[in-house]
Amino acid sequence: MHILRGAPVLSDFRRNKLLARLQQQVPGVKAVYAEFMHFADLTGELSEQDQAVLNRLLKYGPSVAAEETNGSLVLVVPRFGTISPWSSKATDIAHNCGLKMIERLERGIAYYVSGELNAAELQQVTALLHDRMTEQALNTVEAAEQLFHHTEPKPFNRVDIIGGGKAALEQANIELGLALADDEIDYLVDSFNGLGRNPTDVELMMFAQANSEHCRHKIFNASWDIDGEAQDKSLFGMIKNTYQMRSEGVLSAYKDNAAVIEGFVGGRFFPEPGTGEYRAHQEPIHILMKVETHNHPTAIAPFSGASTGSGGEIRDEGATGRGGKPKAGLSGFTVSNLRIPGFEQPWEEDNGKPGRIVTPLQIMIDGPLGGAAFNNEFGRPNLTGYFRTFEQTVPSPRGPEIRGYHKPIMIAGGMGNIRADHVEKAEIPVGAKLIVLGGPAMLIGLGGGAASSMATGSSAEDLDFASVQRENPEMERRCQEVIDRCWQLGEKNPIAFIHDVGAGGLSNAFPELVNDGGRGGIFELRNIPNDEPGMSPLEIWSNESQERYVMAVPNADFERFKEICERERCPFAVVGEATEEQMLVLNDSHFDNQPVDMPLSVLLGKPPRMHRSVTREAEQGDDFTGDVALEEAALRVLRLPAVASKNFLITIGDRSVTGLVTRDQLVG
């Protein structure tokens, strides 16, 4: 391992801000200094010329003078067994610069913390300096050698329902955080007894993700009654009713990753497929749109939660029809009262919060930055949104209730364009290649679909934190460039069918892809690009590593698709092929077994439909009190976040990125 010191990480402003944060928790901290540290895994010695090239590549960062290193070392590096987004890009660049002796480059941050600290205080400081989901902290530089060690893959497990019956599955439900309802447990016990075998943990996690509230909207689609009177429409049916009553101009709704409405004829400026020459193509420019929430991850880790919320919505637009183009975004937040220190408002009460989620104020500091950062780095202007707060004690038949948004609402949305002949997905031919496009699998976001479908606090805290994804907008941009090149080919578009990878990872995306296309699929687990070789089959199949798409590409179009991916330097892998029989088979060549072998009808068939009964309750409100002066009432209204300035949500991103924005939020 070759080690190179890098530039200082923090400007004076950020350094002082970090010091204040550390001193708030550990007053004994006197000073903190941080610099990048680079690690190179080499296959041989670097020549003097190669060393010079590498030194030049790794000279970046703020122009702050390096300092002597004093104090306790806290070296923060990517979690062992993972490869960071920075590493993927840096190694790629090094190879393109001719540094073939470099197997992999990785980066850490060396923090030097000064002060009289005991072991417990140093541990507190260490916890504040790293994200335990994606990083780990070391106290020696030599320990970083483990970054390049490879661990052996773990096998899958079976749950013994043949011998242990329903109780065995109930136990697995808790241990794996599956969030299965009682009737779903009964359904699975009956189904696997019918198949005459025990389910694997891979199959159970896949079922949990594919049938979670997040993915299947079980509550929204439930039958229900009010005071014993059956309702004609489910909640989702009520939402769809407007489309059913007035569908003129709607080309696609409630069946794809985004909705599409008719646009107008205009000139779309993109290169001619044959010559590469840019010109305006006169054609109907249909409009696609999407809004979704990303509440659970934003409650746990606001920056990453809001960031990956925006990233997931962008992928939905790109994966509409046979490929769309995202154009502009929005983000919105609803949280409980902010209680800004030193600026608490008369209506704000301190009702506490669960330990595993952050404060509303922290959500509104970090969340908008996450959403803005992803849009900015991907290259999409974030042009609208909203911000509301609410938290109040209200009377109810059961006594006073506190209502609010400790678990926030984080909305990510946007609009884009799609060609007329790409609005509908095409048929998947038998034998078509089933491809994953984008970044590698990592142990990130495991069980997110099920976790976000639970009541907050009903799962183990580690499971909650494990279900939050981490973002890599640069990889998503590469993927979108591939999709853009494909839809620009018009009728020669090699993408027959496409979905984005979101909740449940590949265990939800691939079954959804083949099922929607009326096919089955045979998949090879070890063909999935994987940056954590020690993961179990469950972890490889169900992790929610971001910036990935799955697609079906007919064999005749595969070479064209491959050329596009190589040109855009976008990773892809052929993971399986489409079959006539609607079975889902996952082979594992390492262990020579099948972690998944089940009919799609069991996975996505007809689990019991949920039913909800509700009863009307008479509620008595509090009497209105008018004992506040008019001026004070007016000032309170103006200080309410819903009314106050939203500049801090607007000026954090580039509102003119793409050059297609003629008017932004500060106009008018």
Stockholm file with secondary structure:
# STOCKHOLM 1.0

chainA/1-668         MHILRGAPVLSDFRRNKLLARLQQQVPGVKAVYAEFMHFADLTGELSEQDQAVLNRLLKYGPSVAAEETNGSLVLVVPRFGTISPWSSKATDIAHNCGLKMIERLERGIAYYVSGELNAAELQQVTALLHDRMTEQALNTVEAAEQLFHHTEPKPFNRVDIIGGGKAALEQANIELGLALADDEIDYLVDSFNGLGRNPTDVELMMFAQANSEHCRHKIFNASWDIDGEAQDKSLFGMIKNTYQMRSEGVLSAYKDNAAVIEGFVGGRFFPEPGTGEYRAHQEPIHILMKVETHNHPTAIAPFSGASTGSGGEIRDEGATGRGGKPKAGLSGFTVSNLRIPGFEQPWEEDNGKPGRIVTPLQIMIDGPLGGAAFNNEFGRPNLTGYFRTFEQTVPSPRGPEIRGYHKPIMIAGGMGNIRADHVEKAEIPVGAKLIVLGGPAMLIGLGGGAASSMATGSSAEDLDFASVQRENPEMERRCQEVIDRCWQLGEKNPIAFIHDVGAGGLSNAFPELVNDGGRGGIFELRNIPNDEPGMSPLEIWSNESQERYVMAVPNADFERFKEICERERCPFAVVGEATEEQMLVLNDSHFDNQPVDMPLSVLLGKPPRMHRSVTREAEQGDDFTGDVALEEAALRVLRLPAVASKNFLITIGDRSVTGLVTRDQLVG
#=GR chainA/1-668 SS CEEEEEEECCCHHHHHHHHHHHHHHCTTEEEEEEEEEEEEEESSCCCHHHHHHHHHHTCCSCCCCCCCCCSEEEEEEECTTCCCHHHHHHHHHHHHTTCTTEEEEEEEEEEEEEECCCHHHHHHHHHHHSCTTTEEEESSSGGGGGGGCCCCCCCCCBCCHHHHHHHHHHHHHHHTTCCCCHHHHHHHHHHHHHHTSCCBHHHHHHHHHHTSHHHHCTTTTCEEEETTEECSSCHHHHHHHHHHHCCTTEEECSSSSSEEEEEEEEEEEEECTTTCCEEEEEEEEEEEEEEEECHHHHHHCHHHHHHHHHHHHHHHHHTSTTCCEEEEEEEEEEESCCCCTTCCCTTCCCCCCCTTSCCHHHHHHHHHHHHHHHHHHHTCCEEEEEEEECEEEECCTTSCEEEECSSCEEEEEEEEEECGGGSSCCCCCTTCEEEEEESCBCSCSTTHHHHHHSCTTSSCHHHHHHTCCCCCHHHHHHHHHHHHHHHTTGGGCCCSEEEECCTTTHHHHHHHHHHHTTCEEEEEGGGSCBSCTTCCHHHHHHCCCSSEEEEEECGGGHHHHHHHHHHTTCCEEEEEEEESSCEEEEEETTTTEEEEEEEHHHHHSCCCCCEEEECCCCCCCCCCCCCSCHHHHHHHHHHSTTTSCCHHHHTTSCTTTTSCCSCCTTCC
#=GC SS_cons         CEEEEEEECCCHHHHHHHHHHHHHHCTTEEEEEEEEEEEEEESSCCCHHHHHHHHHHTCCSCCCCCCCCCSEEEEEEECTTCCCHHHHHHHHHHHHTTCTTEEEEEEEEEEEEEECCCHHHHHHHHHHHSCTTTEEEESSSGGGGGGGCCCCCCCCCBCCHHHHHHHHHHHHHHHTTCCCCHHHHHHHHHHHHHHTSCCBHHHHHHHHHHTSHHHHCTTTTCEEEETTEECSSCHHHHHHHHHHHCCTTEEECSSSSSEEEEEEEEEEEEECTTTCCEEEEEEEEEEEEEEEECHHHHHHCHHHHHHHHHHHHHHHHHTSTTCCEEEEEEEEEEESCCCCTTCCCTTCCCCCCCTTSCCHHHHHHHHHHHHHHHHHHHTCCEEEEEEEECEEEECCTTSCEEEECSSCEEEEEEEEEECGGGSSCCCCCTTCEEEEEESCBCSCSTTHHHHHHSCTTSSCHHHHHHTCCCCCHHHHHHHHHHHHHHHTTGGGCCCSEEEECCTTTHHHHHHHHHHHTTCEEEEEGGGSCBSCTTCCHHHHHHCCCSSEEEEEECGGGHHHHHHHHHHTTCCEEEEEEEESSCEEEEEETTTTEEEEEEEHHHHHSCCCCCEEEECCCCCCCCCCCCCSCHHHHHHHHHHSTTTSCCHHHHTTSCTTTTSCCSCCTTCC
//
